Amino acid sequence: MKKITFLISFCFCFVNPITAQTGSVYDNLSHSSKILKTDRNFAVYLPPDYDSSERSYPVLYLLHGAGDDHTGWVQFGEIKRIADTAIKDGTATPMIIIMPDGYTNRLGYFNDIRGDWDYEDYFFKELMPYVEGKYRIKSEKRYRAISGLSMGGGGSFMYALHHPELFSSSCPLSAYVGPLSVEVMQHNLQNYRETHVSDEVAKAYFPKHNAHSLIEGMTKKQLESVRWYIDCGDDDFLYEGNSLVHLALRKKEVKHEFRIRDGGHTWTYWRESLPSVLKFVSDGFHQY
């Protein structure tokens, strides 16, 4: 009996550290940007077996919304708990998750209309090469996905529409899809940024930063080169824009997933969305 008890205890001690293994989150990271002429913050989630393996991993870029920073998905989105659970139960493949800061000095994921803050250039020309060189990331389209909420949902839409050759999947959550007209954009610039630009500049900027306009200008083949998962609550104030994008994709017969669930513009809603996002992008990372 003592031998059996000892054997069970020995096996438990040997197995337990493996089964209890969890991912790691680092949320105080930064690097220098020449484009933005400042240091930029970001957070990273590394999967449970990252330190014990030598393999490379697919990557999900996960964007926060207005009012938060790169720690939003860590603190309020509970990325570590949700990703660990999804990887452990097999609904998500082990992946690296990069959470950039869209709010260190200026707000937003795009090149500013005033021409003095080129964040989108920074994202693609500096952040992406930096993290994909620093971490063991598979730097191919098929292993790269993007998601985000609200303002970050807008980034998820626009980045994948601007660069469909770079992302296998895009999962906008409660997304701000861009102003619905040039007039609305001008109104927002004047009221929220105290900025005025000429009608000519506004008309040139608008179609590149409105998901509906971008979809209208792309072919079905271009759009379907990205797997789309769009999710917005039925009580969300951004419901209209997301519905219009869904209809635009349907008119072009573009394959996509569109989810309307009970809920509003809240972290409760986005925490509930995240497991489905992780599963969806994982399906894209696999052969199917």
Legacy VTK file of the C-alpha trace (Angstrom):
# vtk DataFile Version 3.0
C-alpha trace
ASCII
DATASET POLYDATA
POINTS 288 float
0.000 0.000 0.000
2.856 2.368 0.856
4.483 1.638 -2.515
1.227 2.460 -4.342
0.748 5.679 -2.384
4.343 6.718 -3.111
3.926 5.962 -6.822
0.729 8.031 -7.043
2.373 10.937 -5.196
5.421 10.746 -7.464
3.303 10.764 -10.613
1.203 13.678 -9.331
4.301 15.739 -8.594
5.651 14.984 -12.058
2.471 15.775 -13.989
1.074 18.692 -12.015
3.608 21.372 -13.109
2.767 20.611 -16.741
-1.007 20.640 -16.368
-0.809 23.810 -14.277
1.282 25.627 -16.874
-0.152 28.976 -17.919
0.676 31.729 -20.359
2.551 34.905 -19.484
1.560 38.547 -19.927
3.993 41.470 -20.070
2.261 44.848 -20.150
5.053 47.350 -19.517
7.010 46.906 -22.740
8.089 49.656 -25.120
10.254 50.347 -28.129
11.424 53.414 -30.003
9.590 54.736 -33.064
11.381 56.904 -35.597
8.135 57.579 -37.451
6.322 58.910 -34.371
9.521 60.248 -32.787
8.723 58.756 -29.392
8.755 55.500 -27.456
5.663 53.349 -27.939
4.157 50.961 -25.419
2.726 47.519 -26.045
1.715 44.374 -24.157
2.222 40.749 -25.122
0.649 37.424 -24.191
2.950 34.415 -24.614
1.310 30.952 -24.671
1.901 28.365 -21.913
4.613 26.396 -23.713
6.559 29.390 -25.070
9.497 29.115 -22.655
9.681 25.323 -22.837
9.678 25.034 -26.623
11.654 26.294 -29.580
8.734 26.429 -31.989
7.336 29.539 -33.655
3.728 30.664 -33.185
0.931 32.397 -35.064
0.098 35.908 -33.926
-3.045 37.863 -33.112
-2.861 41.652 -32.990
-5.481 42.756 -30.467
-6.440 46.445 -30.461
-8.021 48.371 -27.569
-10.731 51.013 -27.761
-10.769 54.764 -27.121
-10.181 55.619 -23.484
-7.954 52.582 -22.857
-4.358 51.774 -23.693
-2.312 48.621 -24.301
-3.247 47.317 -20.828
-6.994 47.383 -21.540
-7.247 43.813 -22.798
-4.986 42.701 -19.934
-6.829 44.416 -17.097
-10.441 44.521 -18.276
-10.441 41.958 -21.077
-8.798 39.272 -18.918
-6.768 38.101 -21.888
-4.559 35.747 -19.878
-7.420 33.839 -18.254
-9.465 33.579 -21.439
-6.542 32.632 -23.705
-5.197 30.091 -21.206
-8.625 28.459 -20.942
-9.161 28.350 -24.712
-5.719 26.826 -25.320
-6.144 24.315 -22.514
-9.527 23.072 -23.732
-8.334 22.918 -27.328
-10.657 25.533 -28.828
-7.688 27.786 -29.591
-4.207 26.981 -30.804
-1.243 28.349 -28.832
-0.562 31.826 -30.198
1.236 35.055 -29.365
-1.051 38.047 -28.802
0.317 41.556 -29.345
-1.591 44.473 -27.802
-0.274 47.845 -29.045
-0.933 51.230 -27.454
-3.053 53.557 -29.570
-3.164 56.278 -26.909
0.310 57.191 -25.639
0.387 60.717 -27.070
-2.386 60.869 -29.672
-5.565 58.833 -30.068
-6.181 56.510 -32.983
-4.736 53.800 -35.208
-4.574 55.734 -38.487
-2.369 58.357 -40.075
-3.780 61.640 -38.810
-5.571 63.771 -41.404
-3.304 66.676 -40.411
-0.247 64.722 -41.563
1.762 64.962 -38.342
1.036 61.601 -36.669
1.406 58.578 -38.966
0.337 55.797 -36.613
-0.706 53.359 -39.331
2.712 53.703 -40.951
4.265 53.043 -37.550
2.159 49.908 -37.034
3.130 48.259 -40.312
6.664 49.598 -40.792
7.947 49.533 -37.202
5.780 47.701 -34.656
5.002 44.629 -36.738
8.628 44.038 -37.847
9.849 44.714 -34.305
7.619 42.216 -32.476
7.808 39.600 -35.219
11.591 39.770 -34.929
11.718 39.847 -31.136
9.313 36.938 -30.529
9.114 33.567 -32.267
6.289 34.598 -34.590
5.475 32.991 -37.929
5.617 36.023 -40.190
3.266 34.844 -42.925
-0.252 35.955 -43.800
-1.766 32.572 -42.958
-0.443 32.821 -39.382
-1.378 36.460 -38.729
-4.780 37.767 -37.533
-6.197 40.984 -36.133
-9.047 41.877 -33.812
-10.106 44.744 -31.594
-13.015 46.510 -29.962
-14.706 49.840 -30.770
-11.923 52.117 -32.040
-9.781 48.981 -32.219
-12.562 47.265 -34.130
-12.251 50.063 -36.652
-8.529 49.401 -36.793
-9.267 45.703 -37.359
-11.550 46.549 -40.282
-9.322 49.140 -41.908
-5.986 47.384 -41.451
-7.299 44.185 -43.050
-9.006 46.165 -45.829
-5.893 48.246 -46.466
-3.633 45.170 -46.357
-5.600 41.990 -47.120
-2.304 40.404 -48.150
-1.103 40.482 -44.520
-3.964 39.011 -42.468
-5.655 35.612 -42.593
-8.531 36.731 -40.358
-10.045 39.961 -39.061
-12.472 40.061 -36.129
-13.904 43.532 -35.459
-15.915 43.753 -32.225
-18.440 46.558 -31.716
-16.442 48.377 -34.352
-16.396 52.033 -35.202
-16.500 51.576 -38.976
-15.635 55.186 -39.752
-17.804 58.271 -40.269
-20.889 57.587 -42.372
-20.323 60.653 -44.568
-17.773 63.395 -45.300
-20.061 65.858 -43.512
-20.123 63.708 -40.380
-16.342 63.413 -40.502
-15.929 67.196 -40.743
-18.346 67.644 -37.842
-16.405 65.154 -35.694
-13.076 66.808 -36.491
-14.333 70.212 -35.463
-16.195 69.097 -32.336
-13.889 66.426 -30.930
-10.443 67.404 -32.214
-10.934 71.121 -32.794
-9.486 70.578 -36.244
-10.553 72.019 -39.560
-9.440 70.706 -42.945
-10.516 71.689 -46.427
-13.329 69.820 -48.157
-10.793 68.574 -50.701
-8.616 66.999 -48.005
-11.673 65.544 -46.243
-13.040 63.994 -49.434
-9.676 62.365 -50.176
-9.276 61.002 -46.620
-12.831 59.754 -46.106
-13.042 56.742 -48.484
-9.762 55.318 -47.156
-11.024 55.373 -43.565
-14.597 54.175 -43.980
-15.136 50.413 -44.054
-18.229 50.625 -46.277
-16.395 52.728 -48.904
-13.393 50.419 -48.892
-15.605 47.359 -49.372
-17.361 49.052 -52.294
-14.014 49.631 -53.986
-12.653 46.089 -53.579
-13.317 42.899 -55.488
-15.002 39.844 -54.009
-11.719 37.944 -54.380
-9.780 40.604 -52.456
-12.349 40.689 -49.666
-12.565 36.915 -49.362
-8.796 36.620 -49.045
-9.485 37.602 -45.410
-11.756 35.570 -43.109
-14.222 37.958 -41.446
-15.870 37.633 -38.031
-17.988 40.690 -37.150
-19.669 40.899 -33.736
-21.795 43.727 -32.304
-24.372 43.925 -29.532
-28.017 44.680 -30.311
-27.950 47.572 -27.818
-24.651 49.007 -29.083
-24.669 52.582 -30.377
-22.406 51.393 -33.230
-24.912 48.774 -34.366
-25.959 50.729 -37.490
-22.486 51.004 -38.961
-21.746 47.310 -38.407
-25.071 46.346 -39.977
-24.336 48.480 -43.049
-20.969 46.775 -43.471
-22.655 43.377 -43.163
-25.126 44.361 -45.901
-22.309 45.643 -48.124
-20.511 42.305 -47.794
-23.723 40.401 -48.501
-24.386 42.413 -51.661
-20.986 41.331 -52.938
-21.677 37.753 -51.766
-18.562 37.826 -49.606
-18.319 34.987 -47.095
-18.273 36.311 -43.538
-19.577 35.641 -40.055
-21.894 38.280 -38.583
-22.991 38.015 -34.963
-25.573 40.121 -33.192
-25.876 39.159 -29.540
-27.712 40.610 -26.583
-25.583 43.366 -25.078
-24.114 46.808 -25.379
-20.781 48.586 -25.646
-19.269 46.958 -22.551
-16.337 44.865 -21.390
-18.809 42.180 -20.344
-19.790 41.845 -24.001
-16.182 41.796 -25.277
-14.993 39.256 -22.696
-17.785 36.996 -23.924
-16.720 37.623 -27.540
-13.048 36.791 -27.062
-13.282 32.953 -26.846
-15.130 32.891 -30.187
-12.514 35.199 -31.699
-9.684 32.942 -30.516
-11.424 29.900 -31.984
-12.146 31.664 -35.276
-8.584 32.857 -35.846
-7.239 29.445 -34.785
-9.383 27.775 -37.438
-7.729 30.094 -39.955
-4.238 29.204 -38.692
-4.931 25.505 -39.313
-5.141 23.624 -42.567
-8.812 23.172 -43.529
LINES 1 289
288 0 1 2 3 4 5 6 7 8 9 10 11 12 13 14 15 16 17 18 19 20 21 22 23 24 25 26 27 28 29 30 31 32 33 34 35 36 37 38 39 40 41 42 43 44 45 46 47 48 49 50 51 52 53 54 55 56 57 58 59 60 61 62 63 64 65 66 67 68 69 70 71 72 73 74 75 76 77 78 79 80 81 82 83 84 85 86 87 88 89 90 91 92 93 94 95 96 97 98 99 100 101 102 103 104 105 106 107 108 109 110 111 112 113 114 115 116 117 118 119 120 121 122 123 124 125 126 127 128 129 130 131 132 133 134 135 136 137 138 139 140 141 142 143 144 145 146 147 148 149 150 151 152 153 154 155 156 157 158 159 160 161 162 163 164 165 166 167 168 169 170 171 172 173 174 175 176 177 178 179 180 181 182 183 184 185 186 187 188 189 190 191 192 193 194 195 196 197 198 199 200 201 202 203 204 205 206 207 208 209 210 211 212 213 214 215 216 217 218 219 220 221 222 223 224 225 226 227 228 229 230 231 232 233 234 235 236 237 238 239 240 241 242 243 244 245 246 247 248 249 250 251 252 253 254 255 256 257 258 259 260 261 262 263 264 265 266 267 268 269 270 271 272 273 274 275 276 277 278 279 280 281 282 283 284 285 286 287
